[in-house]
Amino acid sequence: MSATEHLDAANLAVYALFSLPAIYCLVMHAKHGLVGWAYVLAMCGLRIAGSAMSLNDVHHDKINTTAAILNGIGLSPLLMAAMGLLHEANHSIHRFLPPFLNLWGFLITHLVVAGGIGLAAGSSGNETLLRVGMVVFATGWTLVAVLIWFSYGADAHSRRLGEERQLLSAITVAMPLIGVRIVYAIVTAFTSSNIEGGSLAVRVIFGTIPEYLVMLIYVGVGILTRNLARSRVEYIQPKNQAEVPV
């Protein structure tokens, strides 16, 4: 096996392992965490499918652009997951947040991110379209970072549940790593004609490792906050009981 095949095999194995805690988190975090953890699981699915197709292509000595596209759009679920986890982290105080930290802000950011990755995935060899798509996608990253920043500055920040603060801290740590991955993708789009993204060492350092770290952060905090749904119920019940006249 070549070095590239070893990397594809490693990705296949690692994301297959990541998918198990991702499914667990999807179930445990229930409806308020559905969006975020669904995207974490989607990231696993895309990487597993892309790596499997790449290995199959090498085995049959052919080039399949579908595998390259699947591997290329893996950035999208990482950033979408950050938005979903931010929404979950803001849930208990959402009534006290400004409108741009609720539905409209998330919807606009979601459309920008989806539009950017859609342009990049649909470029079909058109370098200009690919580059525009990556720049739009980077703009989406900036918007997510702004939403996180204002979430810390919200007047109701101190009212968050402990698990929600852990989620917010986790995505704050993950965002710079996603940023590194996006910068690498942009540099590759503007300077390289190689869709794989340069040498193996460069791909591992700036592509694979940041993604692994982000996934570790996500599933790690997901397991730590697995009882968040129950904590919300326990938080609401005493509040309601206190309002009942004696």
N, C-alpha and C positions, 0 to 999 in steps of 0.2 A: 504493500500500500504506500502511496505517496504521502507527503506531508499534508497536502490539501485533503486527501481522503481521511487521514487520521483526524484532522480538525472537524470534518463533517461528521465522522463517527462519534467524536467526543460531544459535539453539539446535539446529536441525536440522543445519546445516552443522558446527557445532563438535563436536557429539556424534558425528556421522558420522566426523569426523577422529579423535576420541578413541577410537573403537571399533577403529581399526587397531592402535595400540600396545597397547590392552587385549587384543586377540587374541594379539598377539606375547608379551605377558607371561604370558598364560594358558598358552601352549605352553611357554615357556622355564622357568617356575617349577615346572612338572610337578605331581605329585600333592600335594605338601605345600603348594603355593600355590593349589590348585584352588578352594577355597571363596572365598578373598579375591578372586581375579581373575575368577571367575565373577560375583560381585556387581558388580565394576567394569564388566564387560561388560553386565550386566543394567541398570545405571544408564544406560548409553548407549542400550540398546534401549528403555527406558521413555521417555527424553527424546525420542528420534527418533520413536517412535510417537505420543507425546502432542503433539509439535509439528506433525507431519504431519496429525494429525486436527484440530487447532485450525485450521490453515491451510485444510484442506478445508471445515471448518464455516463459516469466514468467507466462503469463495468461494461456498458454496451458501446463505449467509444463514440459518444455523440454529445452534442451541445443542446441543452434544453433551456430556452430563455425563461420558461415558466418558473423553474427552480431559482434562477437568478432574481426574478421579480419577487417571488415569495420571500427570499432572503433579504431583499432590499427594503421591503415594506414592513419588516419586523420592528422598525422604529416606531411606527404608528401605535401599536398596542401599548408600548412602554409609556408613551406620553398620554395616551387616552386613559391608561390605568391610573396615572398620577392625578388626572382630573377626577376620575371616579372616586379615588381614595380621598381626595380633597373634599369632594361633595359629602362623603361619609363622615369625614372629620368635622364638617360644619353642621351636621344634621341637627344636633340638639340645640344649636343657637341660630338656626337659619331664619327664624322669625325676627331676629334682632340685627340681621346683616343687611347692608345696602343692596339694591336690586342687582348690581353687576356681580355680586357674589352669590347670587341665586340663579334662577333659570336662564335669564338673558345672557349673562356673562359666560356661563358654561356653554350655552348653545352657540354663541358667536365663536368662541374659542374652538369648539368642536368642529364647526364648519370650516374654519381656517386650517386646522390640522388635517382634516379629511381632504380638503381641497388640495393642499400642498402634496400630500402623499399620493392622491389620485393623479395629479399631473405627472409626478415622478414615475409612478407605476405604469401610466399609459403613454409614456414618452416614446416607447418602441424604437429606440436608437436615436431619437431626436434630442441632441445634447442641449439645445436651448430650452426645450420644454422641461427636460430633466432638471436643469439648473434653476429655472423659475420655480418649479415645484419644490425643490429643496430650500430655496430662500423663503417661500411662503410657509413651508413647514417650520423653519427656524423662527419665523414670526409667531407661529402658534406656540412654540416653546416659550418665547418671551411673554406672551399673553398668560400662559399658565403660571410662569414665575411671578407675574404681577398679581394674579389672583391669590397665590400663596402669600405674597408679601402683605397684601391688604387683609388677608385672613388673620395674620398675626396682629395687625393693628386694629382689628375690630374691637369695639367697646365691650362686647360680650365674650371676648377671648377667654377670660378667666372662668367663665361658666361652663366651659367644655368639660366633658367627662375625661378622666385620666387616660382611658384608651384612645379617645379622640385626639388628645394631645400627642400620644405616641404615634398615631397615624400621620399627623401633621409634621412631626419631627422627621419621620421616615421619608416622606416624599420630599422634604426640604433637603435631606442628605442625598436623595436619589437624583434630584434635578441637575446638579452639576455633572454627574456621570452621564446622564442622558445628553447634556449639552456637549460633552466631549465626543460622544458618539455622533451627534448631529454635525459638529464641526468637521469631524473626520469624513462623514458622508459628503459634505459640501466641498471640502478640499478635493476629494476623489472625483466628484462630478466636474469640477472646474479644471483639474490638472491631469487627470488620467483617462486614457481611453480603455483601460482595463476595468470591466464591470465588477471584477472581484475585489478591487480596491487596493491594489499594490501587492507588495511582498507578503509572505505568510506572517513574518514577524510583526509587520505593521498592522495587518489585519487582526492579529491576536491582541496586541497591546491596545490599539485604539478602537477596535470593533468588538471582539469577543469578550475581553475581560470587563469592560464597563457594563456590558449587557448582563453578564453573570452576576456582577456585584449588585446591579439594580434589582435583578430577580431575587437574589438572596435577601436584600433589604425588604422587598415586598412580602415574600413568603414568611420571612422572620417576624416582621411586625404583624402580619396577618395571624400567625399562630399565637403571638403574645396577646393580641386583642380579640381572641376568638370568642370571648364571653361578652363582647360589646353589646350585642342585641339584648342579652339578659340584664346587663347593667342599666340600659336605658329603661327597661320595665321597672327595675327596682328603684330607679331615680324618680320616675313619674308617679309611682304608687304612693310613696310617703307624701309627696307634694299634694296629690289629690285628697289624701286622707286628712291632711292638715286644713283643707278648705271646708271639710264637712262640719257644720255647726254642732256643738255638743248640747 
